[in-house]
Amino acid sequence: MTEPEVPGRRLIQASWIGTALFTVLAVGAAVVPDVLAAPSAVLDLVLFAIGFLAFCWSLLRAADRSREEELSVAGLWFLAGGSAPRSVQRDLLVPLGIQVVVAVATAAVRPFTPLAFGILVPLYGIGLIGVWAAAFGTFGPRPQPDRRRAAAPPPVSGRDRRRGR
């Protein structure tokens, strides 16, 4: 039996590819900083920039969807609350976890070096998660306000009270 095609497969692949490149370069830069620190910092900044743009796009797309659907921060950027199938949660949250661990570990091994730029990389993972959720996530309908309630009377100002209105 074949699994159904998961939407956004390229986003998931991009998350894994970016994470693999980051991990290889960051660990290499921790071992051989004279050779790989600069390329590692450049990759960190590129992944951060991609993540920033992805995060902004997902925020705009989510704002558009929120008119009709009830979105949450946890559902959008961490795939909580059933907004994504388990396989997608795993395939997007595991790379994010790897990014966080590698970033903290390599920055801790070589503090005050360009490896500190690695701390910015997890925005790449969060941004791609947000893009996936904003494009393909499942969210419930937005509750509609009860239109049958009577409108509250307008507030009375102090000046109107003195005049007896």
QUINOR-V194315 format. One record per helix or strand of 3 or more residues. SS is the DSSP state (helix for helix, strand for strand). FROM is the first residue (numbers start at 1). TO is the last residue. If there is no record, write none. Layout:
ss={SS;SS}
from={FROM;FROM}
to={TO;TO}
This chain:
ss={helix;helix;helix;helix;helix;helix;helix}
from={9;33;73;86;114;122;158}
to={31;65;77;109;120;136;162}
